[in-house]
Amino acid sequence: MHIIVSVCMCLNIRSVYKDLVKRGVIVPKDEVAPPTVPMDYNWARELGLIRKPASFMTSICDERGHELLYAGVPITNVFKEDLGIGGVLSLLWFQKR
């Protein structure tokens, strides 16, 4: 019973739509392509669509790896060793401990 009602409703909707188009009430438009889905960064890099990740190496720090380096010292070591502000300034400005 439900299938028959659904089919009748579809036919009715279709005929109403066609009638409205015929009378000029509705003007059909071309289909618009859906927006592209963003790619996963690592997958795009494997495919060669992305050359390399954005990273910076300056005289102060090196951001190229997985961890920020100050004068070759990983940032986690700065916190583990509790170098403090003086130790960090020494690494950043003088590039030594």
Phi and psi in radians as a Rosetta constraint file:
Dihedral C 1 N 2 CA 2 C 2 CIRCULARHARMONIC -1.133 0.35
Dihedral N 2 CA 2 C 2 N 3 CIRCULARHARMONIC -0.628 0.35
Dihedral C 2 N 3 CA 3 C 3 CIRCULARHARMONIC -1.128 0.35
Dihedral N 3 CA 3 C 3 N 4 CIRCULARHARMONIC -0.737 0.35
Dihedral C 3 N 4 CA 4 C 4 CIRCULARHARMONIC -1.120 0.35
Dihedral N 4 CA 4 C 4 N 5 CIRCULARHARMONIC -0.748 0.35
Dihedral C 4 N 5 CA 5 C 5 CIRCULARHARMONIC -1.103 0.35
Dihedral N 5 CA 5 C 5 N 6 CIRCULARHARMONIC -0.731 0.35
Dihedral C 5 N 6 CA 6 C 6 CIRCULARHARMONIC -1.111 0.35
Dihedral N 6 CA 6 C 6 N 7 CIRCULARHARMONIC -0.760 0.35
Dihedral C 6 N 7 CA 7 C 7 CIRCULARHARMONIC -1.119 0.35
Dihedral N 7 CA 7 C 7 N 8 CIRCULARHARMONIC -0.748 0.35
Dihedral C 7 N 8 CA 8 C 8 CIRCULARHARMONIC -1.098 0.35
Dihedral N 8 CA 8 C 8 N 9 CIRCULARHARMONIC -0.696 0.35
Dihedral C 8 N 9 CA 9 C 9 CIRCULARHARMONIC -1.140 0.35
Dihedral N 9 CA 9 C 9 N 10 CIRCULARHARMONIC -0.726 0.35
Dihedral C 9 N 10 CA 10 C 10 CIRCULARHARMONIC -1.101 0.35
Dihedral N 10 CA 10 C 10 N 11 CIRCULARHARMONIC -0.768 0.35
Dihedral C 10 N 11 CA 11 C 11 CIRCULARHARMONIC -1.124 0.35
Dihedral N 11 CA 11 C 11 N 12 CIRCULARHARMONIC -0.663 0.35
Dihedral C 11 N 12 CA 12 C 12 CIRCULARHARMONIC -1.173 0.35
Dihedral N 12 CA 12 C 12 N 13 CIRCULARHARMONIC -0.769 0.35
Dihedral C 12 N 13 CA 13 C 13 CIRCULARHARMONIC -1.105 0.35
Dihedral N 13 CA 13 C 13 N 14 CIRCULARHARMONIC -0.739 0.35
Dihedral C 13 N 14 CA 14 C 14 CIRCULARHARMONIC -1.103 0.35
Dihedral N 14 CA 14 C 14 N 15 CIRCULARHARMONIC -0.743 0.35
Dihedral C 14 N 15 CA 15 C 15 CIRCULARHARMONIC -1.196 0.35
Dihedral N 15 CA 15 C 15 N 16 CIRCULARHARMONIC -0.656 0.35
Dihedral C 15 N 16 CA 16 C 16 CIRCULARHARMONIC -1.128 0.35
Dihedral N 16 CA 16 C 16 N 17 CIRCULARHARMONIC -0.770 0.35
Dihedral C 16 N 17 CA 17 C 17 CIRCULARHARMONIC -1.047 0.35
Dihedral N 17 CA 17 C 17 N 18 CIRCULARHARMONIC -0.857 0.35
Dihedral C 17 N 18 CA 18 C 18 CIRCULARHARMONIC -1.068 0.35
Dihedral N 18 CA 18 C 18 N 19 CIRCULARHARMONIC -0.662 0.35
Dihedral C 18 N 19 CA 19 C 19 CIRCULARHARMONIC -1.132 0.35
Dihedral N 19 CA 19 C 19 N 20 CIRCULARHARMONIC -0.754 0.35
Dihedral C 19 N 20 CA 20 C 20 CIRCULARHARMONIC -1.131 0.35
Dihedral N 20 CA 20 C 20 N 21 CIRCULARHARMONIC -0.670 0.35
Dihedral C 20 N 21 CA 21 C 21 CIRCULARHARMONIC -1.141 0.35
Dihedral N 21 CA 21 C 21 N 22 CIRCULARHARMONIC -0.766 0.35
Dihedral C 21 N 22 CA 22 C 22 CIRCULARHARMONIC -1.070 0.35
Dihedral N 22 CA 22 C 22 N 23 CIRCULARHARMONIC -0.663 0.35
Dihedral C 22 N 23 CA 23 C 23 CIRCULARHARMONIC -1.434 0.35
Dihedral N 23 CA 23 C 23 N 24 CIRCULARHARMONIC -0.126 0.35
Dihedral C 23 N 24 CA 24 C 24 CIRCULARHARMONIC 1.501 0.35
Dihedral N 24 CA 24 C 24 N 25 CIRCULARHARMONIC 0.127 0.35
Dihedral C 24 N 25 CA 25 C 25 CIRCULARHARMONIC -1.219 0.35
Dihedral N 25 CA 25 C 25 N 26 CIRCULARHARMONIC -0.676 0.35
Dihedral C 25 N 26 CA 26 C 26 CIRCULARHARMONIC -2.004 0.35
Dihedral N 26 CA 26 C 26 N 27 CIRCULARHARMONIC 2.313 0.35
Dihedral C 26 N 27 CA 27 C 27 CIRCULARHARMONIC -1.946 0.35
Dihedral N 27 CA 27 C 27 N 28 CIRCULARHARMONIC 1.931 0.35
Dihedral C 27 N 28 CA 28 C 28 CIRCULARHARMONIC -1.088 0.35
Dihedral N 28 CA 28 C 28 N 29 CIRCULARHARMONIC 2.513 0.35
Dihedral C 28 N 29 CA 29 C 29 CIRCULARHARMONIC -2.049 0.35
Dihedral N 29 CA 29 C 29 N 30 CIRCULARHARMONIC 2.767 0.35
Dihedral C 29 N 30 CA 30 C 30 CIRCULARHARMONIC -1.150 0.35
Dihedral N 30 CA 30 C 30 N 31 CIRCULARHARMONIC 2.602 0.35
Dihedral C 30 N 31 CA 31 C 31 CIRCULARHARMONIC -1.149 0.35
Dihedral N 31 CA 31 C 31 N 32 CIRCULARHARMONIC 2.425 0.35
Dihedral C 31 N 32 CA 32 C 32 CIRCULARHARMONIC -1.722 0.35
Dihedral N 32 CA 32 C 32 N 33 CIRCULARHARMONIC 2.312 0.35
Dihedral C 32 N 33 CA 33 C 33 CIRCULARHARMONIC -1.154 0.35
Dihedral N 33 CA 33 C 33 N 34 CIRCULARHARMONIC 2.432 0.35
Dihedral C 33 N 34 CA 34 C 34 CIRCULARHARMONIC -1.192 0.35
Dihedral N 34 CA 34 C 34 N 35 CIRCULARHARMONIC 2.678 0.35
Dihedral C 34 N 35 CA 35 C 35 CIRCULARHARMONIC -1.143 0.35
Dihedral N 35 CA 35 C 35 N 36 CIRCULARHARMONIC 2.658 0.35
Dihedral C 35 N 36 CA 36 C 36 CIRCULARHARMONIC -1.264 0.35
Dihedral N 36 CA 36 C 36 N 37 CIRCULARHARMONIC 2.570 0.35
Dihedral C 36 N 37 CA 37 C 37 CIRCULARHARMONIC -1.476 0.35
Dihedral N 37 CA 37 C 37 N 38 CIRCULARHARMONIC 2.317 0.35
Dihedral C 37 N 38 CA 38 C 38 CIRCULARHARMONIC -1.066 0.35
Dihedral N 38 CA 38 C 38 N 39 CIRCULARHARMONIC 2.464 0.35
Dihedral C 38 N 39 CA 39 C 39 CIRCULARHARMONIC -1.473 0.35
Dihedral N 39 CA 39 C 39 N 40 CIRCULARHARMONIC 2.725 0.35
Dihedral C 39 N 40 CA 40 C 40 CIRCULARHARMONIC -1.209 0.35
Dihedral N 40 CA 40 C 40 N 41 CIRCULARHARMONIC 2.340 0.35
Dihedral C 40 N 41 CA 41 C 41 CIRCULARHARMONIC -1.044 0.35
Dihedral N 41 CA 41 C 41 N 42 CIRCULARHARMONIC -0.846 0.35
Dihedral C 41 N 42 CA 42 C 42 CIRCULARHARMONIC -1.135 0.35
Dihedral N 42 CA 42 C 42 N 43 CIRCULARHARMONIC -0.676 0.35
Dihedral C 42 N 43 CA 43 C 43 CIRCULARHARMONIC -1.143 0.35
Dihedral N 43 CA 43 C 43 N 44 CIRCULARHARMONIC -0.747 0.35
Dihedral C 43 N 44 CA 44 C 44 CIRCULARHARMONIC -1.121 0.35
Dihedral N 44 CA 44 C 44 N 45 CIRCULARHARMONIC -0.630 0.35
Dihedral C 44 N 45 CA 45 C 45 CIRCULARHARMONIC -1.185 0.35
Dihedral N 45 CA 45 C 45 N 46 CIRCULARHARMONIC -0.673 0.35
Dihedral C 45 N 46 CA 46 C 46 CIRCULARHARMONIC -1.121 0.35
Dihedral N 46 CA 46 C 46 N 47 CIRCULARHARMONIC -0.620 0.35
Dihedral C 46 N 47 CA 47 C 47 CIRCULARHARMONIC -1.317 0.35
Dihedral N 47 CA 47 C 47 N 48 CIRCULARHARMONIC -0.203 0.35
Dihedral C 47 N 48 CA 48 C 48 CIRCULARHARMONIC 1.487 0.35
Dihedral N 48 CA 48 C 48 N 49 CIRCULARHARMONIC 0.246 0.35
Dihedral C 48 N 49 CA 49 C 49 CIRCULARHARMONIC -1.376 0.35
Dihedral N 49 CA 49 C 49 N 50 CIRCULARHARMONIC -0.389 0.35
Dihedral C 49 N 50 CA 50 C 50 CIRCULARHARMONIC -2.093 0.35
Dihedral N 50 CA 50 C 50 N 51 CIRCULARHARMONIC 2.250 0.35
Dihedral C 50 N 51 CA 51 C 51 CIRCULARHARMONIC -1.230 0.35
Dihedral N 51 CA 51 C 51 N 52 CIRCULARHARMONIC -0.987 0.35
Dihedral C 51 N 52 CA 52 C 52 CIRCULARHARMONIC -2.799 0.35
Dihedral N 52 CA 52 C 52 N 53 CIRCULARHARMONIC 2.749 0.35
Dihedral C 52 N 53 CA 53 C 53 CIRCULARHARMONIC -1.211 0.35
Dihedral N 53 CA 53 C 53 N 54 CIRCULARHARMONIC 2.636 0.35
Dihedral C 53 N 54 CA 54 C 54 CIRCULARHARMONIC -1.228 0.35
Dihedral N 54 CA 54 C 54 N 55 CIRCULARHARMONIC 2.215 0.35
Dihedral C 54 N 55 CA 55 C 55 CIRCULARHARMONIC -2.639 0.35
Dihedral N 55 CA 55 C 55 N 56 CIRCULARHARMONIC 2.771 0.35
Dihedral C 55 N 56 CA 56 C 56 CIRCULARHARMONIC -2.238 0.35
Dihedral N 56 CA 56 C 56 N 57 CIRCULARHARMONIC 2.487 0.35
Dihedral C 56 N 57 CA 57 C 57 CIRCULARHARMONIC -2.247 0.35
Dihedral N 57 CA 57 C 57 N 58 CIRCULARHARMONIC 2.047 0.35
Dihedral C 57 N 58 CA 58 C 58 CIRCULARHARMONIC -2.110 0.35
Dihedral N 58 CA 58 C 58 N 59 CIRCULARHARMONIC -3.121 0.35
Dihedral C 58 N 59 CA 59 C 59 CIRCULARHARMONIC -1.261 0.35
Dihedral N 59 CA 59 C 59 N 60 CIRCULARHARMONIC -0.234 0.35
Dihedral C 59 N 60 CA 60 C 60 CIRCULARHARMONIC -1.598 0.35
Dihedral N 60 CA 60 C 60 N 61 CIRCULARHARMONIC -0.839 0.35
Dihedral C 60 N 61 CA 61 C 61 CIRCULARHARMONIC -2.566 0.35
Dihedral N 61 CA 61 C 61 N 62 CIRCULARHARMONIC 2.884 0.35
Dihedral C 61 N 62 CA 62 C 62 CIRCULARHARMONIC -2.126 0.35
Dihedral N 62 CA 62 C 62 N 63 CIRCULARHARMONIC 2.027 0.35
Dihedral C 62 N 63 CA 63 C 63 CIRCULARHARMONIC -1.831 0.35
Dihedral N 63 CA 63 C 63 N 64 CIRCULARHARMONIC 0.263 0.35
Dihedral C 63 N 64 CA 64 C 64 CIRCULARHARMONIC -1.325 0.35
Dihedral N 64 CA 64 C 64 N 65 CIRCULARHARMONIC -0.497 0.35
Dihedral C 64 N 65 CA 65 C 65 CIRCULARHARMONIC -1.627 0.35
Dihedral N 65 CA 65 C 65 N 66 CIRCULARHARMONIC -2.833 0.35
Dihedral C 65 N 66 CA 66 C 66 CIRCULARHARMONIC -1.347 0.35
Dihedral N 66 CA 66 C 66 N 67 CIRCULARHARMONIC -0.289 0.35
Dihedral C 66 N 67 CA 67 C 67 CIRCULARHARMONIC -2.355 0.35
Dihedral N 67 CA 67 C 67 N 68 CIRCULARHARMONIC 2.461 0.35
Dihedral C 67 N 68 CA 68 C 68 CIRCULARHARMONIC -1.157 0.35
Dihedral N 68 CA 68 C 68 N 69 CIRCULARHARMONIC 2.355 0.35
Dihedral C 68 N 69 CA 69 C 69 CIRCULARHARMONIC -2.041 0.35
Dihedral N 69 CA 69 C 69 N 70 CIRCULARHARMONIC 2.311 0.35
Dihedral C 69 N 70 CA 70 C 70 CIRCULARHARMONIC -1.943 0.35
Dihedral N 70 CA 70 C 70 N 71 CIRCULARHARMONIC 1.938 0.35
Dihedral C 70 N 71 CA 71 C 71 CIRCULARHARMONIC 0.914 0.35
Dihedral N 71 CA 71 C 71 N 72 CIRCULARHARMONIC 0.690 0.35
Dihedral C 71 N 72 CA 72 C 72 CIRCULARHARMONIC 1.438 0.35
Dihedral N 72 CA 72 C 72 N 73 CIRCULARHARMONIC -0.033 0.35
Dihedral C 72 N 73 CA 73 C 73 CIRCULARHARMONIC -1.714 0.35
Dihedral N 73 CA 73 C 73 N 74 CIRCULARHARMONIC 2.124 0.35
Dihedral C 73 N 74 CA 74 C 74 CIRCULARHARMONIC -1.085 0.35
Dihedral N 74 CA 74 C 74 N 75 CIRCULARHARMONIC 2.550 0.35
Dihedral C 74 N 75 CA 75 C 75 CIRCULARHARMONIC -1.058 0.35
Dihedral N 75 CA 75 C 75 N 76 CIRCULARHARMONIC -0.547 0.35
Dihedral C 75 N 76 CA 76 C 76 CIRCULARHARMONIC -1.131 0.35
Dihedral N 76 CA 76 C 76 N 77 CIRCULARHARMONIC -0.613 0.35
Dihedral C 76 N 77 CA 77 C 77 CIRCULARHARMONIC -1.180 0.35
Dihedral N 77 CA 77 C 77 N 78 CIRCULARHARMONIC -0.579 0.35
Dihedral C 77 N 78 CA 78 C 78 CIRCULARHARMONIC -1.037 0.35
Dihedral N 78 CA 78 C 78 N 79 CIRCULARHARMONIC -0.726 0.35
Dihedral C 78 N 79 CA 79 C 79 CIRCULARHARMONIC -1.347 0.35
Dihedral N 79 CA 79 C 79 N 80 CIRCULARHARMONIC -0.690 0.35
Dihedral C 79 N 80 CA 80 C 80 CIRCULARHARMONIC -1.092 0.35
Dihedral N 80 CA 80 C 80 N 81 CIRCULARHARMONIC -0.746 0.35
Dihedral C 80 N 81 CA 81 C 81 CIRCULARHARMONIC -1.481 0.35
Dihedral N 81 CA 81 C 81 N 82 CIRCULARHARMONIC -0.046 0.35
Dihedral C 81 N 82 CA 82 C 82 CIRCULARHARMONIC 0.869 0.35
Dihedral N 82 CA 82 C 82 N 83 CIRCULARHARMONIC 0.977 0.35
Dihedral C 82 N 83 CA 83 C 83 CIRCULARHARMONIC -1.167 0.35
Dihedral N 83 CA 83 C 83 N 84 CIRCULARHARMONIC -0.445 0.35
Dihedral C 83 N 84 CA 84 C 84 CIRCULARHARMONIC 1.321 0.35
Dihedral N 84 CA 84 C 84 N 85 CIRCULARHARMONIC -3.098 0.35
Dihedral C 84 N 85 CA 85 C 85 CIRCULARHARMONIC -1.158 0.35
Dihedral N 85 CA 85 C 85 N 86 CIRCULARHARMONIC -0.699 0.35
Dihedral C 85 N 86 CA 86 C 86 CIRCULARHARMONIC -1.086 0.35
Dihedral N 86 CA 86 C 86 N 87 CIRCULARHARMONIC -0.756 0.35
Dihedral C 86 N 87 CA 87 C 87 CIRCULARHARMONIC -1.145 0.35
Dihedral N 87 CA 87 C 87 N 88 CIRCULARHARMONIC -0.702 0.35
Dihedral C 87 N 88 CA 88 C 88 CIRCULARHARMONIC -1.168 0.35
Dihedral N 88 CA 88 C 88 N 89 CIRCULARHARMONIC -0.762 0.35
Dihedral C 88 N 89 CA 89 C 89 CIRCULARHARMONIC -1.085 0.35
Dihedral N 89 CA 89 C 89 N 90 CIRCULARHARMONIC -0.657 0.35
Dihedral C 89 N 90 CA 90 C 90 CIRCULARHARMONIC -1.102 0.35
Dihedral N 90 CA 90 C 90 N 91 CIRCULARHARMONIC -0.736 0.35
Dihedral C 90 N 91 CA 91 C 91 CIRCULARHARMONIC -1.167 0.35
Dihedral N 91 CA 91 C 91 N 92 CIRCULARHARMONIC -0.743 0.35
Dihedral C 91 N 92 CA 92 C 92 CIRCULARHARMONIC -1.281 0.35
Dihedral N 92 CA 92 C 92 N 93 CIRCULARHARMONIC -0.836 0.35
Dihedral C 92 N 93 CA 93 C 93 CIRCULARHARMONIC -1.529 0.35
Dihedral N 93 CA 93 C 93 N 94 CIRCULARHARMONIC -0.782 0.35
Dihedral C 93 N 94 CA 94 C 94 CIRCULARHARMONIC -1.732 0.35
Dihedral N 94 CA 94 C 94 N 95 CIRCULARHARMONIC -0.159 0.35
Dihedral C 94 N 95 CA 95 C 95 CIRCULARHARMONIC 0.956 0.35
Dihedral N 95 CA 95 C 95 N 96 CIRCULARHARMONIC 0.696 0.35
Dihedral C 95 N 96 CA 96 C 96 CIRCULARHARMONIC -2.760 0.35
Dihedral N 96 CA 96 C 96 N 97 CIRCULARHARMONIC 2.883 0.35
